[in-house]
Amino acid sequence: MPQVAITLAEGRTPAQIRDLIHELHTAVLRTVNTRPEYIRVVVHEVPRTHWATGDVTLTEMDAARARQTGVTADEHSDQGAARHLVTAADEEQS
């Protein structure tokens, strides 16, 4: 029984989360010899205030970017939610 667990910073729409679940399920089904009903996908969403890289939270990074670009942190967060799905590893690189 394959189980996929992914952790994301909050901010995605329910449709984005659903698409992510579908794509992960499809990838496991395509690559692992198992039945579809045996695949488990769990998405953990973490508040941006609870995720830090280099002792700086994602919320603090959002605010710093907003100061640099003139976009408010809320607008930046809204833009982030509208972006393509980003994995936890991708977020750490930004």
The 8 nearest C-alpha neighbors of each residue, nearest first, counted from 0:
[[1, 37, 38, 2, 33, 39, 34, 36],
 [2, 0, 38, 39, 3, 37, 27, 33],
 [1, 3, 39, 40, 38, 0, 4, 41],
 [2, 4, 40, 39, 41, 5, 1, 23],
 [5, 3, 41, 40, 42, 2, 6, 43],
 [6, 4, 42, 43, 41, 7, 3, 87],
 [5, 7, 43, 44, 42, 87, 4, 8],
 [8, 6, 44, 87, 45, 9, 43, 86],
 [7, 9, 45, 44, 47, 46, 10, 6],
 [10, 8, 44, 46, 45, 11, 7, 47],
 [9, 11, 80, 8, 12, 76, 79, 77],
 [12, 10, 80, 15, 9, 13, 16, 81],
 [11, 13, 15, 14, 80, 16, 10, 81],
 [12, 14, 16, 15, 17, 11, 18, 10],
 [15, 13, 17, 12, 16, 18, 11, 19],
 [14, 16, 18, 12, 17, 13, 11, 19],
 [15, 17, 19, 13, 18, 14, 20, 12],
 [16, 18, 14, 20, 19, 15, 13, 21],
 [19, 17, 15, 21, 16, 20, 14, 22],
 [18, 20, 16, 22, 17, 21, 23, 15],
 [21, 19, 17, 23, 18, 22, 24, 16],
 [20, 22, 18, 24, 19, 23, 25, 17],
 [23, 21, 25, 19, 24, 20, 26, 18],
 [22, 24, 26, 20, 25, 21, 19, 27],
 [25, 23, 21, 27, 22, 26, 20, 28],
 [24, 26, 22, 28, 23, 27, 29, 21],
 [27, 25, 29, 23, 28, 24, 22, 30],
 [28, 26, 30, 24, 29, 25, 31, 23],
 [27, 29, 25, 26, 30, 31, 24, 35],
 [30, 28, 26, 27, 25, 31, 32, 24],
 [31, 29, 27, 28, 26, 32, 25, 33],
 [32, 30, 27, 28, 33, 29, 26, 1],
 [31, 33, 30, 28, 34, 29, 27, 35],
 [34, 32, 31, 35, 28, 37, 0, 38],
 [33, 35, 37, 36, 32, 38, 28, 0],
 [36, 34, 37, 38, 28, 33, 24, 25],
 [35, 37, 34, 38, 39, 33, 0, 28],
 [38, 36, 0, 35, 34, 39, 1, 33],
 [39, 37, 1, 36, 35, 0, 2, 40],
 [38, 40, 2, 3, 1, 37, 41, 0],
 [41, 39, 3, 2, 4, 20, 42, 38],
 [40, 42, 4, 3, 5, 43, 39, 2],
 [43, 41, 5, 6, 4, 44, 40, 7],
 [44, 42, 6, 5, 7, 45, 41, 4],
 [45, 43, 7, 9, 8, 6, 42, 46],
 [44, 46, 8, 9, 7, 47, 49, 43],
 [47, 45, 48, 49, 9, 8, 44, 50],
 [46, 48, 57, 58, 49, 50, 8, 9],
 [47, 49, 46, 58, 56, 50, 57, 51],
 [48, 50, 46, 47, 45, 51, 56, 57],
 [51, 49, 56, 47, 48, 57, 45, 46],
 [52, 50, 56, 55, 54, 57, 53, 49],
 [51, 53, 54, 55, 56, 91, 50, 57],
 [52, 54, 55, 51, 56, 91, 50, 57],
 [55, 53, 52, 51, 56, 50, 57, 59],
 [56, 54, 51, 52, 53, 59, 57, 60],
 [57, 55, 51, 59, 58, 50, 48, 60],
 [56, 58, 60, 47, 59, 51, 50, 61],
 [59, 57, 61, 56, 47, 60, 48, 62],
 [58, 60, 62, 56, 57, 61, 55, 63],
 [61, 59, 57, 63, 58, 62, 64, 56],
 [62, 60, 58, 64, 59, 63, 72, 57],
 [61, 63, 65, 59, 72, 60, 64, 66],
 [64, 62, 60, 66, 65, 61, 59, 67],
 [65, 63, 67, 61, 66, 62, 68, 60],
 [64, 66, 70, 62, 71, 68, 69, 63],
 [67, 65, 63, 69, 64, 68, 62, 70],
 [68, 66, 64, 65, 69, 63, 70, 62],
 [69, 67, 65, 70, 66, 64, 71, 63],
 [68, 70, 65, 66, 67, 71, 64, 72],
 [71, 69, 65, 68, 74, 75, 72, 66],
 [70, 72, 65, 74, 73, 75, 69, 62],
 [71, 73, 75, 62, 65, 74, 61, 76],
 [74, 72, 76, 75, 71, 77, 70, 78],
 [75, 73, 77, 71, 76, 72, 78, 70],
 [74, 76, 72, 78, 73, 77, 71, 79],
 [75, 77, 79, 73, 74, 78, 72, 80],
 [78, 76, 74, 80, 79, 75, 73, 81],
 [79, 77, 75, 81, 76, 80, 74, 82],
 [80, 78, 76, 82, 77, 81, 75, 10],
 [81, 79, 11, 10, 77, 78, 82, 76],
 [80, 82, 78, 79, 77, 83, 11, 12],
 [83, 81, 79, 80, 78, 84, 85, 11],
 [82, 84, 85, 81, 80, 15, 79, 11],
 [85, 83, 82, 86, 15, 19, 11, 16],
 [84, 86, 89, 83, 90, 87, 7, 88],
 [87, 85, 89, 88, 90, 7, 84, 6],
 [86, 88, 90, 89, 7, 6, 91, 85],
 [87, 89, 91, 86, 90, 92, 85, 93],
 [90, 88, 86, 92, 87, 91, 85, 93],
 [91, 89, 87, 93, 92, 88, 86, 85],
 [90, 92, 88, 89, 93, 52, 87, 51],
 [91, 93, 89, 90, 88, 52, 87, 86],
 [92, 90, 91, 89, 60, 88, 52, 57]]
